[in-house]
Amino acid sequence: MTDASFNKPAVSPTPPGARLYYLDWLRVIAILFVFLHHCAKFYDYHTFTIYDEPRDLALSGFREFNFLWMMPLFS
């Protein structure tokens, strides 16, 4: 019992070598988030070397969210 759909080759929706401009724009936006990510580091709860006294839970959540998707976007 084999299914013929498993044997089909993967077809790319774009030809090889075609530039995906939406990925370029996602990377530009990610660079802006890198800047905001590092600015928020002074106010989150995970920084222990250099920090400011009014710490913010929302900025800690923002940084944790950025850890999930920001760096894989650049590879």
Residue, then its C-alpha position, 0 to 999 in steps of 0.5 A: m500500500t503505497d501512496a503515489s503522493f509521497n513519490k512526487p518530487a517537490v516543485s518550487p514555486t519560484p525558479p532557482g536563482a530568483r530573488l525573493y524580495y519579501l525575505d529582504w524586507l523581512r531582514v530589514i525589519a529584523i535589523l530594526f528589531v535587533f536595535l530595539h532588542h538591544c535597547a530593551k536589554f537595559y530594562d529586562y529582568h534577565t540582564f544582571t551586568i548593566y541594567d536600569e532600576p525600573r525593570d519592565l516585564a513587557l520588555s522582557g517578553f519582547r526580548e524573549f519573543n525576539f530570541l525565537w525568530m530573529m536570528p533564524l531569519f538571517s540564516 
